Amino acid sequence: MSTEPVIPRCPNCGAPLELVAGACRWCGEHVTFRAVPSSPEAVSDDAGDDENPDEDPDEARLEKVHDRIDLGDEDSTLPAPAAWILLSLSWVTYDATIQAFLDANPDLLELVRPIAAAVRVAGQRVADGVADVEELVPQKFDEAFSLEEMWTLDLGFDVLFWLVDRAGVAKDTRISIRVEVMSSTWKAAFERTVAKAGDGPTALRVLRATVPRRGATR
């Protein structure tokens, strides 16, 4: 099996995922996702087998590092932008260059795991409390998410931008993440509130100090 990253697709129409204000660019439907499973491949008929003698050792290594990030329960459904951040984190961490970077910096992996958890918790809290997540557009993020959660989601965007912004990352992966993360739609939604959150959650401050912001003009 190939270890190339799988391009995320709209769960409504199946087109390559491009979001505009939380909606699919192609079909216009609001996008929510089940939390990302640990593998980009669909569950096969032999998924319950304990051993697979034909498994590619390189792919097994990629899966092992990828799974250590702990993206959460695949049965939960989260709103934007939490779902997009987790889906994209799952996607980019299958890139061989990013895998090698995380392998070479195990302490960083310990910092990335909490941001994934914090994004998941924020998304789940909002999903549990919003009657119609389809109405949760960027203009209403600051009504649904707390200031601290907005700070956390903003850091999630920065982590993605930082991970793909290195030589060797697949071009399609880098362009897709860069275009979405630097989207004026997301930018406007967060600029209004992130500064009000101060230093953010204590558990994420080391990561915030490690990861550069995604552009001085954002």
C-alpha positions as CSV (number, residue, x, y, z in Angstrom):
1,M,0.0,0.0,0.0
2,S,1.1,3.5,-0.7
3,T,2.2,5.8,2.1
4,E,1.3,8.9,0.2
5,P,-1.1,11.1,2.2
6,V,-4.8,10.7,1.3
7,I,-6.4,13.9,0.1
8,P,-9.4,14.8,2.4
9,R,-12.7,15.0,0.6
10,C,-16.0,16.6,1.3
11,P,-18.3,14.2,3.1
12,N,-21.3,15.6,1.2
13,C,-20.2,15.5,-2.4
14,G,-16.8,13.7,-2.4
15,A,-14.9,16.5,-4.0
16,P,-11.4,17.4,-2.8
17,L,-11.9,19.4,0.4
18,E,-11.8,23.1,0.0
19,L,-13.7,25.1,2.6
20,V,-15.2,28.6,2.2
21,A,-16.6,29.9,5.5
22,G,-17.0,26.3,6.7
23,A,-18.8,25.1,3.6
24,C,-17.6,23.0,0.7
25,R,-16.4,25.1,-2.2
26,W,-18.0,22.7,-4.7
27,C,-21.4,21.7,-3.3
28,G,-21.9,24.6,-0.9
29,E,-22.9,22.3,1.9
30,H,-21.7,23.0,5.5
31,V,-19.0,20.5,6.4
32,T,-18.7,18.5,9.6
33,F,-16.6,15.4,10.0
34,R,-16.4,12.4,12.2
35,A,-13.1,12.6,14.1
36,V,-10.3,11.3,11.9
37,P,-9.5,7.5,12.2
38,S,-6.0,6.5,12.8
39,S,-5.5,5.2,9.3
40,P,-6.2,6.9,5.9
41,E,-7.4,3.6,4.5
42,A,-10.9,2.3,4.8
43,V,-11.4,-0.6,7.2
44,S,-10.8,-3.8,5.3
45,D,-12.4,-7.2,5.7
46,D,-9.3,-8.5,7.5
47,A,-9.1,-5.5,9.8
48,G,-9.5,-7.8,12.8
49,D,-6.4,-9.9,11.9
50,D,-3.6,-9.6,14.5
51,E,-0.9,-10.0,12.0
52,N,-0.4,-9.0,8.4
53,P,2.7,-10.7,6.9
54,D,2.4,-8.5,3.8
55,E,2.4,-5.2,5.6
56,D,5.0,-2.7,4.4
57,P,7.4,-2.0,7.3
58,D,7.7,1.7,6.2
59,E,3.9,2.1,6.3
60,A,3.8,0.4,9.7
61,R,6.3,2.9,11.0
62,L,4.3,5.8,9.6
63,E,1.1,4.5,11.2
64,K,2.9,4.1,14.6
65,V,4.1,7.7,14.7
66,H,0.8,9.0,13.3
67,D,-1.3,7.1,15.9
68,R,0.8,8.5,18.8
69,I,-0.8,11.9,18.1
70,D,-4.1,10.5,19.4
71,L,-6.7,12.3,17.2
72,G,-9.6,10.9,19.2
73,D,-12.8,9.0,18.8
74,E,-13.7,8.3,15.2
75,D,-17.4,8.2,16.1
76,S,-17.6,11.8,17.3
77,T,-18.8,14.6,14.9
78,L,-17.3,18.0,15.3
79,P,-18.0,21.4,13.9
80,A,-15.7,23.7,11.9
81,P,-13.0,24.7,12.5
82,A,-12.1,21.9,15.0
83,A,-13.0,19.1,12.6
84,W,-10.9,20.7,9.8
85,I,-7.9,21.1,12.1
86,L,-8.0,17.5,13.2
87,L,-8.6,16.2,9.7
88,S,-5.8,18.2,8.3
89,L,-3.5,17.2,11.2
90,S,-4.2,13.6,10.4
91,W,-3.6,14.2,6.7
92,V,-0.3,16.1,7.0
93,T,1.2,13.7,9.6
94,Y,1.2,10.9,7.0
95,D,3.6,13.0,4.9
96,A,7.0,11.3,5.0
97,T,8.9,14.5,5.6
98,I,6.7,15.5,8.5
99,Q,7.0,12.0,9.9
100,A,10.8,12.2,9.8
101,F,10.7,15.7,11.4
102,L,8.5,14.3,14.3
103,D,10.7,11.2,14.6
104,A,13.8,13.4,14.9
105,N,12.0,15.6,17.5
106,P,10.2,13.4,20.0
107,D,9.7,16.2,22.5
108,L,7.7,18.0,19.8
109,L,5.4,15.1,19.5
110,E,4.6,15.4,23.2
111,L,3.6,19.1,22.5
112,V,1.5,18.3,19.4
113,R,-0.6,15.7,21.2
114,P,-2.1,18.2,23.7
115,I,-3.1,20.6,21.0
116,A,-5.0,17.8,19.2
117,A,-6.7,17.0,22.4
118,A,-7.6,20.6,23.2
119,V,-9.0,21.2,19.7
120,R,-11.0,18.0,20.1
121,V,-12.4,19.0,23.5
122,A,-13.4,22.5,22.3
123,G,-15.1,21.1,19.2
124,Q,-17.0,18.5,21.2
125,R,-18.1,21.0,23.8
126,V,-19.6,23.2,21.1
127,A,-21.1,20.3,19.2
128,D,-22.9,19.3,22.4
129,G,-24.2,22.7,23.0
130,V,-25.1,24.1,19.5
131,A,-28.5,23.0,18.2
132,D,-27.6,23.4,14.5
133,V,-23.9,23.2,13.8
134,E,-24.7,24.0,10.1
135,E,-25.3,27.6,11.3
136,L,-21.9,27.8,12.9
137,V,-20.1,30.0,10.4
138,P,-16.8,31.8,11.1
139,Q,-18.7,35.0,11.9
140,K,-20.3,33.2,14.8
141,F,-17.2,31.3,16.1
142,D,-16.6,33.8,18.9
143,E,-20.3,33.3,20.0
144,A,-19.8,29.5,20.2
145,F,-16.2,29.1,21.4
146,S,-14.7,30.7,24.5
147,L,-11.8,33.1,24.2
148,E,-9.4,30.4,25.4
149,E,-10.8,27.9,22.9
150,M,-10.4,30.5,20.1
151,W,-6.8,30.9,21.2
152,T,-6.4,27.1,21.0
153,L,-7.9,26.8,17.6
154,D,-5.7,29.6,16.3
155,L,-2.7,27.8,17.6
156,G,-3.9,24.7,15.8
157,F,-3.9,26.6,12.5
158,D,-0.3,27.8,13.2
159,V,0.8,24.2,14.0
160,L,-0.5,23.0,10.6
161,F,1.1,25.9,8.7
162,W,4.4,25.3,10.5
163,L,4.4,21.5,9.9
164,V,3.9,21.8,6.1
165,D,6.2,24.8,5.7
166,R,9.4,22.7,5.3
167,A,11.3,21.4,2.3
168,G,10.3,18.0,1.1
169,V,6.6,18.2,2.1
170,A,4.4,17.1,-0.8
171,K,3.5,20.1,-2.9
172,D,-0.3,19.4,-2.9
173,T,-0.2,19.0,0.9
174,R,1.7,22.3,1.4
175,I,-0.5,24.3,-1.0
176,S,-3.8,23.0,0.4
177,I,-2.9,23.8,4.0
178,R,-1.3,27.2,3.2
179,V,-4.3,28.4,1.2
180,E,-6.8,27.3,3.7
181,V,-4.9,28.5,6.8
182,M,-4.2,31.9,5.3
183,S,-7.8,32.3,4.2
184,S,-9.2,35.7,4.9
185,T,-12.4,34.0,6.2
186,W,-10.5,32.3,9.0
187,K,-8.3,35.3,9.6
188,A,-11.1,37.7,10.2
189,A,-12.9,35.3,12.5
190,F,-9.9,35.0,14.8
191,E,-8.3,38.4,14.7
192,R,-11.3,39.8,16.6
193,T,-10.8,37.6,19.6
194,V,-7.4,35.9,19.9
195,A,-5.7,39.0,21.3
196,K,-8.3,39.1,24.1
197,A,-7.3,35.6,25.3
198,G,-3.9,36.7,26.6
199,D,-1.4,33.9,27.1
200,G,-3.9,31.1,26.5
201,P,-4.1,27.7,28.3
202,T,-1.0,27.0,30.5
203,A,-0.6,23.5,29.0
204,L,-0.1,24.9,25.5
205,R,2.2,27.9,26.1
206,V,5.4,26.0,25.4
207,L,4.0,24.9,22.1
208,R,2.9,28.5,21.4
209,A,6.4,29.7,22.1
210,T,7.9,27.0,19.8
211,V,5.6,27.5,16.8
212,P,5.9,30.7,14.9
213,R,2.9,32.7,13.9
214,R,1.7,32.1,10.4
215,G,2.5,35.6,9.1
216,A,3.0,39.0,10.5
217,T,0.3,40.4,8.2
218,R,-2.4,37.9,9.0
